[in-house]
Amino acid sequence: MNEIILRQVSVADPGGPHHGQVVDIHVRDGMVHRVGARLAKSSNELRIEGLHASPGWLDLRADFRDPGQEWKQGVSNGLDAAAAGGFTTVCVLPGTQPVIDGRAGVEYLQRKAAGHAVRLLPIGAITKGMLGAQLAELHDMREAGAVAFADDQRPLRNARLMQLALQYAHGLPGKGPVVMSFPMDPDLGAHGIMHEGPMSARLGLRGIPAVAETMQVARDLALLEYTGGTLHLATISTAGAVELIRQAKARKLRVTASVAAHHLLLDDGCLRGFESCYKVLPPLRDAEHINALREGVKDGTIDAIVSDHRPEDREHKVVELGAAAFGIIGLETAFAVANTALKGSTSLRRIIQRFTSGPREVLGMPPAHIVEGGHADITLFDPEADWTCTEEDLPSRSHNTPFIGQRFTGRAVGIVANGQMRLAPTFAEAR
């Protein structure tokens, strides 16, 4: 794609020079060449009713099962799914086989992603093999391009190791990379299947109590205050965690937080039918926690909305609930889910910030805007689209999602990034 004109797009770019305007955007050779009201005609134009444009969305939390389980996703297929969901950049988790805990793993992911429209940012493991016993090669991974460190969904039980990770990462070259904690006490949450509450008691299923999250959040915040490092609390799901983070930010601690889109929309009642597609970690909570999460997004306590994309094959998902793997795919539907959940209570400006500037701040990256002379890193979307998700809307190789057949308000249209335009399947076919 040498050039294209995006016709009559509403710009959602808080802090940018064209926010709130309806303009044409001329992209040439990967750069924003012109932005104006009536640009000259071009042989290559995109005009879609209701089209909006924002700086490219960044997802902080996706698993492509590569290396080791490529049949579930793979890097190339995962990046295709990200483009369909409106993401121009994706952070990829290290919980693969083998674990991404050294320079070689980081470089492997970068090679496999080279040339795609979507940029891949590797996250390195905090501990070797994610076993929680010894720090991984954080310096080597940082030099190779790791943007953060996390032990995926394995809580770091050893408080001394978490303290060392925060201190060591803070001293690495450049702006110290963030340490991402998965906040769940591993003993309180052991063998749990769903949120512990009236619904789990009614269904006779072992629960994961909210206190398992809040205890770990409190511990990690205490370590952060002691070390002076940079901490990100990933995919929080409880009202208690939201309040603890709000208080920590008021004390000026360097802490950020994210929430998975599906935790803003779905509750623990979805498990009434014992359907494994609703089995996620952290578990779906009840209305009290969902309302607190939505308020946290609105007031800025929660910095980013993430997909928490976790592909699984049928052998690991379409089984008895207790034996089923945790996780759903979320890249293609993250915006639609969040926008549907928050519409009417949170402004579009706030929602877009949680997909753009918020995730960038988590990683210590500068804000991105749609400006003439800048790189074209643009997400296209329609916040008012009324649509129903089908299997054809999901490029992901795995389809472990509860959202097939779900009606949404708002959807991603595609991206313009890295000198390429990628449209979601419905719009690509129409074009």
C-alpha positions in Angstrom: 0.0 0.0 0.0 1.8 3.1 -1.2 -1.0 5.5 -0.3 -4.6 5.7 0.7 -7.1 8.4 1.7 -9.4 7.7 4.6 -12.5 9.7 3.8 -14.7 11.5 6.3 -13.3 9.9 9.5 -14.2 11.2 13.0 -10.9 11.5 14.9 -10.8 10.1 18.5 -7.4 11.2 19.6 -7.4 12.8 23.1 -4.6 15.3 23.3 -4.1 15.3 19.5 -4.5 18.3 17.2 -7.5 16.8 15.3 -9.5 15.2 18.2 -13.2 15.6 17.6 -12.8 16.6 14.0 -14.2 15.0 10.9 -11.4 14.9 8.3 -9.8 13.1 5.5 -6.4 11.4 6.3 -4.0 10.9 3.5 -1.4 8.2 4.2 1.6 7.8 1.9 4.6 5.5 2.3 3.7 4.7 5.9 3.4 8.3 7.0 0.5 10.7 7.6 1.0 13.0 4.6 -2.0 15.3 4.9 -5.0 15.8 7.3 -7.8 18.0 6.0 -11.5 18.5 5.3 -11.5 18.0 1.5 -8.4 16.4 0.2 -8.0 15.8 -3.5 -9.3 12.5 -5.0 -7.1 9.4 -5.0 -7.2 6.1 -6.9 -7.2 4.4 -3.5 -9.7 5.5 -0.9 -11.6 4.0 2.0 -15.0 5.4 2.8 -17.2 3.7 5.4 -20.2 5.2 7.1 -19.6 5.9 10.8 -15.8 5.4 10.5 -13.6 6.7 13.3 -9.8 6.8 13.6 -7.6 6.9 16.7 -3.9 6.3 17.3 -3.2 2.6 17.1 -4.5 0.4 19.9 -1.9 -1.4 22.1 -2.7 -4.7 23.8 -0.7 -5.5 26.9 -1.6 -9.2 27.3 -1.9 -11.8 24.7 -0.6 -15.4 24.4 0.2 -16.8 20.9 1.2 -20.3 22.1 4.4 -19.9 20.1 6.8 -21.6 20.5 5.6 -25.0 21.5 1.8 -25.1 20.7 1.6 -23.3 17.4 -1.4 -25.4 16.4 -3.5 -23.3 18.8 -2.4 -20.0 17.3 1.1 -19.1 16.2 2.7 -15.7 15.8 1.5 -14.9 12.3 -2.1 -16.0 13.0 -2.1 -14.2 16.3 -1.0 -10.9 14.6 -3.8 -11.4 12.0 -6.3 -11.7 14.9 -4.8 -8.5 16.5 -5.2 -6.6 13.2 -8.9 -7.7 12.9 -9.5 -6.5 16.4 -8.0 -3.0 15.7 -4.6 -3.5 17.5 -1.5 -2.2 15.9 0.8 -3.4 18.7 0.6 -6.5 20.9 2.6 -7.5 23.9 3.1 -11.2 23.9 3.3 -13.2 27.1 6.3 -15.6 27.9 4.4 -18.7 29.1 5.3 -20.8 26.1 7.1 -24.1 25.7 9.9 -23.3 26.3 9.3 -20.2 28.4 10.6 -16.9 27.0 13.2 -16.4 29.8 16.3 -15.4 27.8 17.6 -13.4 24.8 17.1 -16.3 22.3 13.3 -16.4 23.0 12.9 -12.7 22.7 14.7 -12.7 19.4 12.7 -15.7 18.1 9.5 -13.8 18.5 10.8 -10.7 16.9 12.0 -12.7 13.8 8.7 -14.4 13.4 6.8 -11.1 13.6 9.0 -9.2 11.2 7.2 -7.5 8.3 3.6 -7.9 9.7 1.4 -4.8 9.9 1.1 -5.4 13.7 4.1 -4.8 15.9 5.0 -7.5 18.4 6.5 -6.5 21.8 7.9 -9.5 23.7 7.4 -9.8 27.5 10.1 -11.8 29.2 9.6 -14.1 32.2 10.5 -12.8 35.7 11.9 -16.1 36.8 13.7 -18.9 35.0 11.1 -21.3 33.5 8.5 -19.3 35.4 9.2 -21.6 38.3 9.4 -18.9 40.9 12.8 -20.0 42.2 15.5 -17.8 40.4 15.4 -14.6 38.5 15.6 -15.0 34.7 18.1 -13.1 32.5 16.4 -9.8 32.8 19.3 -7.7 31.5 19.8 -9.8 28.4 16.1 -9.9 27.6 15.8 -6.1 28.0 18.8 -5.5 25.6 17.2 -7.9 23.1 13.9 -5.9 23.2 11.7 -7.2 26.0 9.4 -4.4 27.1 8.3 -5.8 30.5 8.6 -8.9 32.7 5.9 -11.2 33.9 5.4 -14.8 35.0 2.2 -14.9 32.9 -0.6 -16.3 35.1 1.7 -17.8 37.7 1.6 -15.8 40.9 5.1 -15.1 42.3 4.8 -16.7 45.8 8.3 -15.7 46.9 8.1 -12.1 48.2 11.9 -11.8 48.2 12.1 -12.6 44.5 9.4 -10.0 43.7 11.4 -7.5 45.7 14.6 -8.3 43.8 12.7 -8.2 40.4 11.4 -4.7 41.2 14.8 -3.5 42.3 16.7 -5.1 39.4 14.3 -4.0 36.7 14.3 -0.5 38.0 18.1 -0.3 37.5 18.2 -1.6 33.9 19.3 0.8 31.1 16.8 3.4 29.8 13.5 3.9 31.6 13.3 0.7 33.7 10.9 -1.8 32.3 7.8 -2.6 34.3 7.3 -5.7 36.3 3.9 -7.2 35.7 2.3 -9.1 38.6 -0.5 -11.6 38.3 -2.3 -10.8 41.6 -3.6 -14.0 43.1 -2.5 -15.7 46.3 -1.6 -19.2 45.0 -2.7 -20.9 48.1 -6.1 -19.2 48.5 -6.8 -19.6 44.8 -5.6 -23.2 44.5 -7.9 -25.6 42.6 -10.6 -22.9 42.3 -12.8 -22.9 39.2 -14.9 -19.8 39.5 -15.6 -16.8 41.8 -16.3 -17.8 45.4 -19.7 -16.5 46.3 -23.4 -17.5 46.4 -23.3 -18.7 42.8 -20.3 -21.1 43.4 -22.1 -22.4 46.5 -25.3 -23.0 44.5 -23.4 -24.8 41.7 -21.2 -26.8 44.1 -18.0 -25.6 42.5 -14.8 -24.7 44.3 -14.3 -20.9 44.3 -11.5 -18.4 44.1 -12.2 -15.8 46.7 -11.8 -12.1 46.0 -9.4 -11.9 49.0 -6.9 -14.1 47.1 -6.5 -11.1 44.7 -6.5 -8.3 47.3 -4.0 -10.0 49.5 -1.5 -10.3 46.7 -2.2 -6.7 45.5 -1.5 -5.4 49.0 1.7 -7.4 49.3 3.0 -6.2 45.9 2.1 -2.6 46.6 4.0 -2.8 49.9 7.1 -4.2 48.1 6.7 -1.4 45.5 6.7 1.3 48.2 9.8 -0.3 49.7 11.8 -0.7 46.5 10.7 2.3 44.5 10.4 0.3 41.3 7.6 0.2 38.7 4.7 -2.2 39.0 1.8 -3.2 36.8 -1.0 -5.2 38.3 -2.5 -7.3 35.4 -6.1 -8.2 34.8 -7.4 -7.2 38.2 -11.0 -8.3 38.9 -12.1 -7.2 42.3 -13.4 -4.1 44.0 -10.8 -4.4 46.8 -8.0 -4.4 44.2 -9.4 -1.3 42.6 -9.5 0.6 45.9 -6.0 -0.5 46.9 -4.6 0.7 43.6 -6.6 4.0 43.8 -5.0 4.6 47.3 -1.5 3.7 46.0 -1.8 6.2 43.1 -2.8 8.9 45.6 0.4 8.1 47.4 2.3 8.7 44.1 3.5 5.1 43.8 4.6 4.0 40.3 1.8 1.5 39.8 -0.5 0.9 36.9 -3.3 -1.7 36.4 -5.3 -3.4 33.6 -8.6 -5.2 33.3 -9.6 -7.8 30.8 -12.5 -6.6 28.6 -14.6 -9.7 29.4 -14.5 -8.8 33.1 -16.3 -5.6 32.4 -19.3 -7.4 30.7 -19.7 -11.0 32.0 -20.5 -12.1 35.6 -20.2 -15.4 37.5 -23.8 -16.3 36.6 -22.6 -17.2 33.1 -21.4 -20.5 34.6 -24.9 -21.7 35.5 -24.8 -24.0 32.5 -21.3 -25.3 33.4 -20.0 -24.1 30.1 -16.2 -24.1 29.9 -16.1 -21.1 27.5 -16.7 -18.9 30.6 -13.9 -20.4 32.6 -11.2 -17.7 32.8 -8.5 -16.7 35.3 -9.1 -14.5 37.2 -12.6 -15.7 37.3 -15.7 -13.8 36.3 -16.9 -11.9 39.4 -20.3 -10.7 40.6 -22.0 -7.3 40.0 -20.3 -5.6 43.0 -16.9 -6.2 41.5 -17.9 -5.5 37.9 -19.3 -2.1 38.9 -16.0 -1.3 40.7 -14.0 -2.2 37.7 -16.1 0.0 35.4 -15.7 2.9 37.8 -11.9 2.2 37.9 -11.8 2.5 34.1 -13.8 5.7 34.2 -11.7 7.5 36.9 -8.3 6.3 35.6 -7.5 3.9 38.5 -7.3 1.3 35.7 -5.0 2.4 33.0 -5.6 -0.2 30.3 -8.2 -2.6 28.9 -6.6 -5.8 27.6 -7.7 -8.7 25.5 -6.1 -11.4 27.8 -6.1 -13.4 24.6 -5.6 -17.2 25.4 -6.3 -19.6 22.5 -7.1 -23.2 23.3 -7.9 -26.3 21.2 -11.0 -28.3 21.7 -9.2 -31.1 23.5 -8.4 -28.7 26.3 -11.6 -26.7 26.3 -14.6 -28.8 25.3 -14.3 -31.1 28.3 -15.8 -31.3 31.8 -15.6 -27.9 33.5 -13.2 -28.9 36.2 -10.7 -30.3 33.6 -11.1 -27.5 31.1 -8.3 -25.0 30.6 -8.7 -21.4 31.7 -9.0 -18.7 29.0 -10.8 -17.3 26.0 -9.6 -15.5 22.8 -10.2 -11.8 23.0 -8.2 -9.9 20.4 -10.9 -9.7 17.8 -13.6 -8.7 20.3 -11.9 -6.7 23.1 -13.1 -3.3 21.9 -16.6 -4.5 21.1 -16.9 -6.1 24.6 -15.6 -3.1 26.5 -17.6 -0.5 24.5 -20.8 -2.5 25.0 -20.1 -2.8 28.7 -19.2 0.8 29.3 -21.4 2.6 26.8 -23.7 5.1 28.5 -21.5 5.3 31.7 -18.1 6.1 30.3 -17.3 8.5 27.5 -15.8 7.2 24.2 -12.8 9.5 24.9 -12.1 7.5 28.1 -12.5 4.2 26.5 -10.1 5.0 23.7 -7.6 6.3 26.2 -7.6 2.8 27.8 -6.6 1.3 24.5 -4.1 3.9 23.4 -2.4 6.3 25.8 -3.0 4.2 28.9 -1.1 1.0 27.7 1.7 3.2 26.4 2.1 4.9 29.7 2.3 1.4 31.4 5.3 0.6 29.2 6.9 4.0 29.5 6.3 4.9 25.9 5.5 8.4 24.7 1.9 9.2 23.6 1.0 8.7 19.9 -1.1 11.1 17.9 -2.5 11.4 14.4 -0.4 14.3 13.0 0.9 15.3 9.6 4.5 14.1 9.2 4.0 11.4 11.8 4.1 7.6 11.3 0.7 6.2 10.2 -0.2 4.0 13.2 -4.0 4.2 13.1 -6.9 2.1 14.3 -10.2 2.3 12.4 -13.4 1.6 14.2 -17.1 2.3 14.5 -18.3 2.9 18.1 -22.0 2.8 17.1 -22.0 -0.3 14.9 -24.7 -2.8 15.9 -23.5 -6.3 15.0 -23.5 -9.9 16.0 -20.2 -11.8 16.2 -19.8 -14.9 14.0 -17.1 -17.4 13.5 -16.2 -15.6 10.2 -15.3 -12.5 12.2 -12.5 -14.5 14.1 -9.3 -15.1 12.2 -7.9 -16.9 15.3 -7.1 -20.5 14.7 -8.8 -21.4 18.0 -12.4 -20.3 18.6 -12.6 -20.7 22.4 -14.9 -17.7 23.0 -18.4 -17.2 24.5 -19.0 -14.3 22.1 -20.0 -16.1 19.0 -23.7 -15.1 18.5 -23.3 -12.2 20.9 -24.7 -8.8 19.9 -22.4 -5.8 20.4 -22.4 -2.1 20.0 -19.1 -0.9 18.5 -16.5 -2.8 16.5 -13.0 -2.6 15.1 -12.8 -2.0 11.3 -9.1 -2.5 10.8 -5.7 -0.8 11.0 -3.3 1.2 9.0 0.2 0.5 10.3 3.7 -0.4 9.1 2.9 0.8 5.6 0.0 -1.7 5.3 -3.8 -1.6 5.7 -5.5 -4.6 7.3 -9.3 -4.7 7.5 -11.4 -7.0 9.6 -12.9 -9.9 7.6 -16.4 -8.3 7.0 -14.9 -5.1 5.7 -12.2 -6.8 3.7 -14.7 -8.8 1.8 -16.9 -5.8 1.2 -13.9 -3.9 -0.2 
